[in-house]
Amino acid sequence: MTDQKPDSEALEAALRIDMYQQPGHLIRRAQQVHTSMWVSLVSAEVTSTQFAVLSAVAEEPETDQNSISRRVSLDTSTVAEVVNRLAARGYLTRTKDTVDRRRNLLSLSPDGVRLFTEVSRAAAAMTDRLVEILPDDDRKELVRILQNLVESGEAIRDATPPGGDRA
């Protein structure tokens, strides 16, 4: 550490930023609330990330991991780990693609269908509980705003070179 005095004007300016009104902080807190509610109301064994993968496979049986990765907006290594866990627990089946033998095609096993059905119902009920304080129009507006933030953030991320221009 240096013996320099802190820039009091910069410190005062930083203190004027109310962290509790910052969208990023509120999004992080909302994610914490969602995770806590998920564990207590949906499943302590199946994470919301695992559920996203199960949903993608249920929507498009006999799909490959790269397609799932794109569909649920997760990197391929995370999807590979999730798929391995779900397959090891007997919820997913893998079959070789007859056209491209390097690819495994994924489907829900009978246990996976049962689990997906149960967790889907519980997840829908948990989501209703999460937003029950909001009138229907506000719920729709919340989803619209979050979709816009995700799309805008992804566009910014995709346009930023690796290492990022922090200007």
N, C-alpha and C positions, 0 to 999 in steps of 0.2 A: 504494500500500500504506500501511497505517497502522502506527503504532508500537505497537499493542496487543500485549500478551503473549498467546500462545495459551492457551486454556483447557486446562490440563493434565489435568483430570479428563475433559473431553470427548475429548481426544486419546488418553488411556489407554483409555477405553471403546471408541473407534473401533479402536484397535490390537488389542483383544481379539476383534474380529470376524475370524475366519480366512477370508480371501477364498477360499482353496483348498477350503473346505468349503461355499461358497455355491452353491446350485443354479444361479443365473444364470451364474456364472463357469464352472461345469462344463458347462452347456448350450452356452455360447459356445465352450468348448474342444472339446467333442464335435462341434460344427458345423465347426470348423476342421479337425479330424481327418477328418470326413466329406468335406469339400471337397477336401482333399489326396488322400485315397484315390480320390475320384471322378475327379480329373484323371489320376492315375497308373494306375488300374485300369479305368475305364469309358470316359471320353472327355475329351480336352483341347479338343475342338471343340464339344461339346454340353454345356451346363451342366445341373445338376440342375433348375434352374428351367425351362429349355427342355424338358427331358424331362417335367416335370410337365404342361406345356401339350400336348406331343405325346401324353401318356397320356390327358389329358382328351378330346382330339379323337379318339383311337383308340377310346376307350370310347363316345363319343357323336358319330359322324360327323354332318356338316352341323349343327354347333352354332355359336352366335355367341360373340363375345368376352366379352360380359357373363356369359354362362353359364359360360364357362371361368374367368373371374375368380372367380366364386363357388365353383366346384368346387375350384379349387386354392388358394383363399385368398390371392390376389394382387390388388393394386389394378388398376383398369382401365387406367391408363397404362402400368404395367409389362407387363401382358398385351399391350397394343397394340404395344409395342416388341418383345417376344418374337415375336409373330405376324408382324410386319413382317420381322424377321430370318429367321425360318423360311421364310416365303413367298419372300423374295428368294433364299434358297438352294435353293428348289425342293422343300421338304419339305411345304408346305401349299398347298392350292388354295382359292381364294375364289370363291364363286358368290353372286349376288344372291338374297336371299330373295324368292320369288314373292309372298308375302303382304305383306311389309314391305320395300319396295325400298331402304330406308335401311340395312338390315342385310346384312352379309356372312356367309354360312355357310361354315364351315371344315371341310375334310376333309384326310386325309393323301393326298399324292400317292403314286404308286408308289415313288419314292425315299424318301418319308417313311415308308411302310410298312416298307421295307427297313431304314432307319435305326432306326426304333422297335423293330423286332424285334431287331436287333443290340444296341442300347443296353439294352433290357429284360433280355436275358440277362446282359450284363456288370454291370448295376446289381444284379441279384439275387445274382450271385456276389460282388460287392463287399460287399453287405449281409451276406451269410453270413460273409464274412471279418471284417467289422467286429465282429460279435457272436459270433464263434466261441468266444471265451473263456467265454461264458455258457452254462450248462446251458439246455435247452429251456424249462423252467419260468421261469427268470429272463428269457429273451428275451421270453416272453409278458408277464411282469410289467413289464418295461421299456416295452414298447409300451403297456400299459394305463396305466401311470403317466404317460407322455408325453401320451397322449390326454387324460387327466384334467387335466394341467397346461394343455394348449392350450385345452380347453373352459372351464376356470375362468378362465384369463387373458383369453380372448375375452369372457366374461361381464363381467368387471371392466372391461375396456376399453370395452365397449359401454355400460356403466352410468355411465362417467365422462364428465362434460361436457367439451367442448373446452377446452383450457387446463388441464384436470385439477385435481382437488382433491387436493393433495399432503399432506393431513392424515394 
